[in-house]
Amino acid sequence: MIINVGARSDIVNYYSKWLLNRLNEGYAYSRNPLFKNNVSKLSLKLGFL
């Protein structure tokens, strides 16, 4: 699995605890930058794709 988490910020450096928690939970939410009310739940589970 490849996750591009550094496109807008240095998540690995500043938010590593959050990232590990999201990987353990198996999902993360992503907000659409153009349509703020559009929020998607993304699966981070192995074998999902």
N, CA, C and O atoms as a Tripos MOL2 file, in Angstrom:
@<TRIPOS>MOLECULE
protein
  196   195    49     0     0
PROTEIN
NO_CHARGES

@<TRIPOS>ATOM
      1 N           0.8440   -1.1630    0.0000 N.3       1 MET1
      2 CA          0.0000    0.0000    0.0000 C.3       1 MET1
      3 C           0.8930    1.2300    0.0000 C.2       1 MET1
      4 O           1.8430    1.3110    0.7780 O.2       1 MET1
      5 N           0.5930    2.1850   -0.8670 N.am      2 ILE2
      6 CA          1.2950    3.4640   -0.8990 C.3       2 ILE2
      7 C           0.2800    4.5510   -0.5930 C.2       2 ILE2
      8 O          -0.7540    4.6550   -1.2530 O.2       2 ILE2
      9 N           0.5830    5.3580    0.4130 N.am      3 ILE3
     10 CA         -0.2860    6.4690    0.7860 C.3       3 ILE3
     11 C           0.5110    7.7490    0.6280 C.2       3 ILE3
     12 O           1.5460    7.9140    1.2730 O.2       3 ILE3
     13 N           0.0520    8.6520   -0.2120 N.am      4 ASN4
     14 CA          0.7090    9.9390   -0.3990 C.3       4 ASN4
     15 C           0.1730   10.8930    0.6660 C.2       4 ASN4
     16 O          -0.9070   11.4630    0.5110 O.2       4 ASN4
     17 N           0.9300   11.0600    1.7410 N.am      5 VAL5
     18 CA          0.4650   11.8960    2.8450 C.3       5 VAL5
     19 C           1.2310   13.2040    2.9460 C.2       5 VAL5
     20 O           0.9650   13.9990    3.8470 O.2       5 VAL5
     21 N           2.1630   13.4450    2.0570 N.am      6 GLY6
     22 CA          2.9790   14.6510    2.1640 C.3       6 GLY6
     23 C           2.6950   15.6820    1.0920 C.2       6 GLY6
     24 O           3.5070   16.5850    0.8880 O.2       6 GLY6
     25 N           1.5780   15.5800    0.4030 N.am      7 ALA7
     26 CA          1.2950   16.4980   -0.6920 C.3       7 ALA7
     27 C           1.0440   17.9240   -0.2080 C.2       7 ALA7
     28 O           1.4890   18.8720   -0.8550 O.2       7 ALA7
     29 N           0.3530   18.0980    0.8980 N.am      8 ARG8
     30 CA          0.0230   19.4420    1.3760 C.3       8 ARG8
     31 C           0.7030   19.8080    2.6820 C.2       8 ARG8
     32 O           0.8320   20.9900    3.0020 O.2       8 ARG8
     33 N           1.1310   18.8310    3.4260 N.am      9 SER9
     34 CA          1.7970   19.1150    4.7040 C.3       9 SER9
     35 C           2.7030   17.9420    5.0640 C.2       9 SER9
     36 O           2.6230   16.8740    4.4580 O.2       9 SER9
     37 N           3.5500   18.1500    6.0410 N.am     10 ASP10
     38 CA          4.4760   17.1070    6.4780 C.3      10 ASP10
     39 C           3.7950   16.2810    7.5720 C.2      10 ASP10
     40 O           4.1270   16.4020    8.7510 O.2      10 ASP10
     41 N           2.8450   15.4450    7.1690 N.am     11 ILE11
     42 CA          2.0490   14.6680    8.1180 C.3      11 ILE11
     43 C           2.9170   13.7010    8.9080 C.2      11 ILE11
     44 O           2.7240   13.5310   10.1120 O.2      11 ILE11
     45 N           3.8670   13.0710    8.2410 N.am     12 VAL12
     46 CA          4.7120   12.0880    8.9250 C.3      12 VAL12
     47 C           5.5140   12.7470   10.0420 C.2      12 VAL12
     48 O           5.6810   12.1580   11.1100 O.2      12 VAL12
     49 N           6.0060   13.9440    9.8150 N.am     13 ASN13
     50 CA          6.8100   14.6410   10.8200 C.3      13 ASN13
     51 C           5.9550   15.2270   11.9440 C.2      13 ASN13
     52 O           6.2750   15.0460   13.1180 O.2      13 ASN13
     53 N           4.8870   15.9170   11.6030 N.am     14 TYR14
     54 CA          4.1100   16.6530   12.5990 C.3      14 TYR14
     55 C           2.8950   15.9010   13.1340 C.2      14 TYR14
     56 O           2.4240   16.2040   14.2300 O.2      14 TYR14
     57 N           2.3840   14.9400   12.3950 N.am     15 TYR15
     58 CA          1.1530   14.2500   12.7910 C.3      15 TYR15
     59 C           1.3190   12.7330   12.7790 C.2      15 TYR15
     60 O           0.3760   12.0160   12.4440 O.2      15 TYR15
     61 N           2.4890   12.2400   13.1330 N.am     16 SER16
     62 CA          2.7360   10.7930   13.0690 C.3      16 SER16
     63 C           1.8180   10.0120   14.0070 C.2      16 SER16
     64 O           1.3760    8.9170   13.6580 O.2      16 SER16
     65 N           1.5250   10.5540   15.1900 N.am     17 LYS17
     66 CA          0.6190    9.8740   16.1250 C.3      17 LYS17
     67 C          -0.7760    9.7470   15.5010 C.2      17 LYS17
     68 O          -1.4090    8.6950   15.5960 O.2      17 LYS17
     69 N          -1.2460   10.8150   14.8700 N.am     18 TRP18
     70 CA         -2.5490   10.7970   14.2060 C.3      18 TRP18
     71 C          -2.5430    9.7690   13.0710 C.2      18 TRP18
     72 O          -3.4910    8.9970   12.9260 O.2      18 TRP18
     73 N          -1.4670    9.7620   12.2600 N.am     19 LEU19
     74 CA         -1.3760    8.8420   11.1330 C.3      19 LEU19
     75 C          -1.3910    7.3910   11.5980 C.2      19 LEU19
     76 O          -2.0980    6.5650   11.0210 O.2      19 LEU19
     77 N          -0.6260    7.0740   12.6260 N.am     20 LEU20
     78 CA         -0.6170    5.7020   13.1460 C.3      20 LEU20
     79 C          -1.9800    5.3140   13.7060 C.2      20 LEU20
     80 O          -2.4060    4.1680   13.5540 O.2      20 LEU20
     81 N          -2.6660    6.2460   14.3470 N.am     21 ASN21
     82 CA         -4.0130    5.9860   14.8540 C.3      21 ASN21
     83 C          -4.9780    5.7030   13.7020 C.2      21 ASN21
     84 O          -5.7960    4.7870   13.7950 O.2      21 ASN21
     85 N          -4.8920    6.4690   12.6280 N.am     22 ARG22
     86 CA         -5.7550    6.2580   11.4590 C.3      22 ARG22
     87 C          -5.4740    4.8980   10.8270 C.2      22 ARG22
     88 O          -6.4050    4.1960   10.4340 O.2      22 ARG22
     89 N          -4.1960    4.5200   10.7260 N.am     23 LEU23
     90 CA         -3.8580    3.2100   10.1570 C.3      23 LEU23
     91 C          -4.3870    2.0860   11.0360 C.2      23 LEU23
     92 O          -4.8640    1.0740   10.5210 O.2      23 LEU23
     93 N          -4.3110    2.2460   12.3530 N.am     24 ASN24
     94 CA         -4.8450    1.2340   13.2740 C.3      24 ASN24
     95 C          -6.3590    1.1460   13.1860 C.2      24 ASN24
     96 O          -6.9180    0.0500   13.2480 O.2      24 ASN24
     97 N          -7.0340    2.2850   13.0440 N.am     25 GLU25
     98 CA         -8.4960    2.2910   12.9250 C.3      25 GLU25
     99 C          -8.9490    1.7730   11.5600 C.2      25 GLU25
    100 O         -10.0410    1.2210   11.4330 O.2      25 GLU25
    101 N          -8.1030    1.9540   10.5340 N.am     26 GLY26
    102 CA         -8.4280    1.4320    9.2120 C.3      26 GLY26
    103 C          -9.1650    2.3910    8.3000 C.2      26 GLY26
    104 O          -9.6310    1.9830    7.2360 O.2      26 GLY26
    105 N          -9.2860    3.6550    8.6830 N.am     27 TYR27
    106 CA         -9.9670    4.6290    7.8240 C.3      27 TYR27
    107 C          -9.5060    6.0430    8.1650 C.2      27 TYR27
    108 O          -8.9250    6.2960    9.2210 O.2      27 TYR27
    109 N          -9.7850    6.9530    7.2360 N.am     28 ALA28
    110 CA         -9.5390    8.3800    7.4510 C.3      28 ALA28
    111 C         -10.6010    9.1470    6.6770 C.2      28 ALA28
    112 O         -11.1250    8.6550    5.6780 O.2      28 ALA28
    113 N         -10.9100   10.3300    7.1310 N.am     29 TYR29
    114 CA        -11.8500   11.1990    6.4350 C.3      29 TYR29
    115 C         -11.0820   12.2080    5.6010 C.2      29 TYR29
    116 O         -10.0380   12.7050    6.0230 O.2      29 TYR29
    117 N         -11.5980   12.5120    4.4140 N.am     30 SER30
    118 CA        -10.9850   13.4890    3.5210 C.3      30 SER30
    119 C         -12.0410   14.4980    3.1000 C.2      30 SER30
    120 O         -13.1090   14.1270    2.6120 O.2      30 SER30
    121 N         -11.7360   15.7760    3.2910 N.am     31 ARG31
    122 CA        -12.6630   16.8420    2.9100 C.3      31 ARG31
    123 C         -12.2750   17.3750    1.5330 C.2      31 ARG31
    124 O         -11.0990   17.6200    1.2640 O.2      31 ARG31
    125 N         -13.2650   17.5510    0.6710 N.am     32 ASN32
    126 CA        -13.0450   18.1280   -0.6470 C.3      32 ASN32
    127 C         -12.7300   19.6160   -0.4760 C.2      32 ASN32
    128 O         -13.5340   20.3410    0.1110 O.2      32 ASN32
    129 N         -11.5680   20.0970   -0.9800 N.am     33 PRO33
    130 CA        -11.2070   21.5000   -0.7770 C.3      33 PRO33
    131 C         -12.1160   22.4890   -1.5090 C.2      33 PRO33
    132 O         -12.1990   23.6480   -1.1050 O.2      33 PRO33
    133 N         -12.7940   22.0650   -2.5660 N.am     34 LEU34
    134 CA        -13.6870   22.9640   -3.2910 C.3      34 LEU34
    135 C         -15.1010   22.9700   -2.7250 C.2      34 LEU34
    136 O         -15.7680   24.0040   -2.7160 O.2      34 LEU34
    137 N         -15.5520   21.8170   -2.2540 N.am     35 PHE35
    138 CA        -16.8990   21.6890   -1.7010 C.3      35 PHE35
    139 C         -16.7590   21.2280   -0.2560 C.2      35 PHE35
    140 O         -16.7180   20.0270    0.0100 O.2      35 PHE35
    141 N         -16.6870   22.1630    0.6690 N.am     36 LYS36
    142 CA        -16.3450   21.8960    2.0720 C.3      36 LYS36
    143 C         -17.2860   20.9000    2.7530 C.2      36 LYS36
    144 O         -16.8760   20.2200    3.6930 O.2      36 LYS36
    145 N         -18.5210   20.8020    2.3030 N.am     37 ASN37
    146 CA        -19.4750   19.8780    2.9270 C.3      37 ASN37
    147 C         -19.3410   18.4490    2.4070 C.2      37 ASN37
    148 O         -19.9860   17.5410    2.9320 O.2      37 ASN37
    149 N         -18.5180   18.2390    1.3920 N.am     38 ASN38
    150 CA        -18.3200   16.9170    0.8070 C.3      38 ASN38
    151 C         -17.1560   16.2310    1.5210 C.2      38 ASN38
    152 O         -15.9920   16.5470    1.2720 O.2      38 ASN38
    153 N         -17.4800   15.2860    2.4140 N.am     39 VAL39
    154 CA        -16.4750   14.5590    3.1890 C.3      39 VAL39
    155 C         -16.5820   13.0760    2.8440 C.2      39 VAL39
    156 O         -17.6680   12.4970    2.8690 O.2      39 VAL39
    157 N         -15.4420   12.4740    2.5230 N.am     40 SER40
    158 CA        -15.4070   11.0560    2.1630 C.3      40 SER40
    159 C         -14.6700   10.2600    3.2280 C.2      40 SER40
    160 O         -13.6840   10.7310    3.7960 O.2      40 SER40
    161 N         -15.1500    9.0550    3.4960 N.am     41 LYS41
    162 CA        -14.4660    8.1430    4.4070 C.3      41 LYS41
    163 C         -13.6420    7.1860    3.5560 C.2      41 LYS41
    164 O         -14.1890    6.4360    2.7470 O.2      41 LYS41
    165 N         -12.3190    7.2150    3.7400 N.am     42 LEU42
    166 CA        -11.4090    6.4080    2.9410 C.3      42 LEU42
    167 C         -10.9060    5.2270    3.7470 C.2      42 LEU42
    168 O         -10.4630    5.3920    4.8830 O.2      42 LEU42
    169 N         -10.9690    4.0450    3.1740 N.am     43 SER43
    170 CA        -10.4690    2.8500    3.8410 C.3      43 SER43
    171 C          -8.9530    2.7990    3.7330 C.2      43 SER43
    172 O          -8.3940    3.0440    2.6640 O.2      43 SER43
    173 N          -8.2860    2.4800    4.8410 N.am     44 LEU44
    174 CA         -6.8360    2.3210    4.8770 C.3      44 LEU44
    175 C          -6.4590    0.8840    5.2180 C.2      44 LEU44
    176 O          -5.3310    0.6140    5.6310 O.2      44 LEU44
    177 N          -7.4060   -0.0360    5.0450 N.am     45 LYS45
    178 CA         -7.1650   -1.4380    5.3740 C.3      45 LYS45
    179 C          -6.3730   -2.1140    4.2670 C.2      45 LYS45
    180 O          -6.5830   -1.8390    3.0860 O.2      45 LYS45
    181 N          -5.4670   -2.9940    4.6500 N.am     46 LEU46
    182 CA         -4.7050   -3.7600    3.6740 C.3      46 LEU46
    183 C          -5.6390   -4.6700    2.8970 C.2      46 LEU46
    184 O          -6.5640   -5.2540    3.4620 O.2      46 LEU46
    185 N          -5.3970   -4.7870    1.6190 N.am     47 GLY47
    186 CA         -6.2040   -5.6530    0.7850 C.3      47 GLY47
    187 C          -7.5020   -5.0370    0.3230 C.2      47 GLY47
    188 O          -8.2940   -5.7140   -0.3310 O.2      47 GLY47
    189 N          -7.7550   -3.7720    0.6380 N.am     48 PHE48
    190 CA         -9.0010   -3.1310    0.2410 C.3      48 PHE48
    191 C          -9.0400   -2.8790   -1.2570 C.2      48 PHE48
    192 O         -10.0790   -3.0520   -1.8930 O.2      48 PHE48
    193 N          -7.9030   -2.4690   -1.8220 N.am     49 LEU49
    194 CA         -7.8930   -2.1200   -3.2450 C.3      49 LEU49
    195 C          -7.8080   -3.3140   -4.1040 C.2      49 LEU49
    196 O          -7.7900   -3.1940   -5.3290 O.2      49 LEU49
@<TRIPOS>BOND
     1     1     2 1
     2     2     3 1
     3     3     4 2
     4     3     5 am
     5     5     6 1
     6     6     7 1
     7     7     8 2
     8     7     9 am
     9     9    10 1
    10    10    11 1
    11    11    12 2
    12    11    13 am
    13    13    14 1
    14    14    15 1
    15    15    16 2
    16    15    17 am
    17    17    18 1
    18    18    19 1
    19    19    20 2
    20    19    21 am
    21    21    22 1
    22    22    23 1
    23    23    24 2
    24    23    25 am
    25    25    26 1
    26    26    27 1
    27    27    28 2
    28    27    29 am
    29    29    30 1
    30    30    31 1
    31    31    32 2
    32    31    33 am
    33    33    34 1
    34    34    35 1
    35    35    36 2
    36    35    37 am
    37    37    38 1
    38    38    39 1
    39    39    40 2
    40    39    41 am
    41    41    42 1
    42    42    43 1
    43    43    44 2
    44    43    45 am
    45    45    46 1
    46    46    47 1
    47    47    48 2
    48    47    49 am
    49    49    50 1
    50    50    51 1
    51    51    52 2
    52    51    53 am
    53    53    54 1
    54    54    55 1
    55    55    56 2
    56    55    57 am
    57    57    58 1
    58    58    59 1
    59    59    60 2
    60    59    61 am
    61    61    62 1
    62    62    63 1
    63    63    64 2
    64    63    65 am
    65    65    66 1
    66    66    67 1
    67    67    68 2
    68    67    69 am
    69    69    70 1
    70    70    71 1
    71    71    72 2
    72    71    73 am
    73    73    74 1
    74    74    75 1
    75    75    76 2
    76    75    77 am
    77    77    78 1
    78    78    79 1
    79    79    80 2
    80    79    81 am
    81    81    82 1
    82    82    83 1
    83    83    84 2
    84    83    85 am
    85    85    86 1
    86    86    87 1
    87    87    88 2
    88    87    89 am
    89    89    90 1
    90    90    91 1
    91    91    92 2
    92    91    93 am
    93    93    94 1
    94    94    95 1
    95    95    96 2
    96    95    97 am
    97    97    98 1
    98    98    99 1
    99    99   100 2
   100    99   101 am
   101   101   102 1
   102   102   103 1
   103   103   104 2
   104   103   105 am
   105   105   106 1
   106   106   107 1
   107   107   108 2
   108   107   109 am
   109   109   110 1
   110   110   111 1
   111   111   112 2
   112   111   113 am
   113   113   114 1
   114   114   115 1
   115   115   116 2
   116   115   117 am
   117   117   118 1
   118   118   119 1
   119   119   120 2
   120   119   121 am
   121   121   122 1
   122   122   123 1
   123   123   124 2
   124   123   125 am
   125   125   126 1
   126   126   127 1
   127   127   128 2
   128   127   129 am
   129   129   130 1
   130   130   131 1
   131   131   132 2
   132   131   133 am
   133   133   134 1
   134   134   135 1
   135   135   136 2
   136   135   137 am
   137   137   138 1
   138   138   139 1
   139   139   140 2
   140   139   141 am
   141   141   142 1
   142   142   143 1
   143   143   144 2
   144   143   145 am
   145   145   146 1
   146   146   147 1
   147   147   148 2
   148   147   149 am
   149   149   150 1
   150   150   151 1
   151   151   152 2
   152   151   153 am
   153   153   154 1
   154   154   155 1
   155   155   156 2
   156   155   157 am
   157   157   158 1
   158   158   159 1
   159   159   160 2
   160   159   161 am
   161   161   162 1
   162   162   163 1
   163   163   164 2
   164   163   165 am
   165   165   166 1
   166   166   167 1
   167   167   168 2
   168   167   169 am
   169   169   170 1
   170   170   171 1
   171   171   172 2
   172   171   173 am
   173   173   174 1
   174   174   175 1
   175   175   176 2
   176   175   177 am
   177   177   178 1
   178   178   179 1
   179   179   180 2
   180   179   181 am
   181   181   182 1
   182   182   183 1
   183   183   184 2
   184   183   185 am
   185   185   186 1
   186   186   187 1
   187   187   188 2
   188   187   189 am
   189   189   190 1
   190   190   191 1
   191   191   192 2
   192   191   193 am
   193   193   194 1
   194   194   195 1
   195   195   196 2
@<TRIPOS>SUBSTRUCTURE
     1 MET1         2 RESIDUE 1 A MET
     2 ILE2         6 RESIDUE 1 A ILE
     3 ILE3        10 RESIDUE 1 A ILE
     4 ASN4        14 RESIDUE 1 A ASN
     5 VAL5        18 RESIDUE 1 A VAL
     6 GLY6        22 RESIDUE 1 A GLY
     7 ALA7        26 RESIDUE 1 A ALA
     8 ARG8        30 RESIDUE 1 A ARG
     9 SER9        34 RESIDUE 1 A SER
    10 ASP10       38 RESIDUE 1 A ASP
    11 ILE11       42 RESIDUE 1 A ILE
    12 VAL12       46 RESIDUE 1 A VAL
    13 ASN13       50 RESIDUE 1 A ASN
    14 TYR14       54 RESIDUE 1 A TYR
    15 TYR15       58 RESIDUE 1 A TYR
    16 SER16       62 RESIDUE 1 A SER
    17 LYS17       66 RESIDUE 1 A LYS
    18 TRP18       70 RESIDUE 1 A TRP
    19 LEU19       74 RESIDUE 1 A LEU
    20 LEU20       78 RESIDUE 1 A LEU
    21 ASN21       82 RESIDUE 1 A ASN
    22 ARG22       86 RESIDUE 1 A ARG
    23 LEU23       90 RESIDUE 1 A LEU
    24 ASN24       94 RESIDUE 1 A ASN
    25 GLU25       98 RESIDUE 1 A GLU
    26 GLY26      102 RESIDUE 1 A GLY
    27 TYR27      106 RESIDUE 1 A TYR
    28 ALA28      110 RESIDUE 1 A ALA
    29 TYR29      114 RESIDUE 1 A TYR
    30 SER30      118 RESIDUE 1 A SER
    31 ARG31      122 RESIDUE 1 A ARG
    32 ASN32      126 RESIDUE 1 A ASN
    33 PRO33      130 RESIDUE 1 A PRO
    34 LEU34      134 RESIDUE 1 A LEU
    35 PHE35      138 RESIDUE 1 A PHE
    36 LYS36      142 RESIDUE 1 A LYS
    37 ASN37      146 RESIDUE 1 A ASN
    38 ASN38      150 RESIDUE 1 A ASN
    39 VAL39      154 RESIDUE 1 A VAL
    40 SER40      158 RESIDUE 1 A SER
    41 LYS41      162 RESIDUE 1 A LYS
    42 LEU42      166 RESIDUE 1 A LEU
    43 SER43      170 RESIDUE 1 A SER
    44 LEU44      174 RESIDUE 1 A LEU
    45 LYS45      178 RESIDUE 1 A LYS
    46 LEU46      182 RESIDUE 1 A LEU
    47 GLY47      186 RESIDUE 1 A GLY
    48 PHE48      190 RESIDUE 1 A PHE
    49 LEU49      194 RESIDUE 1 A LEU
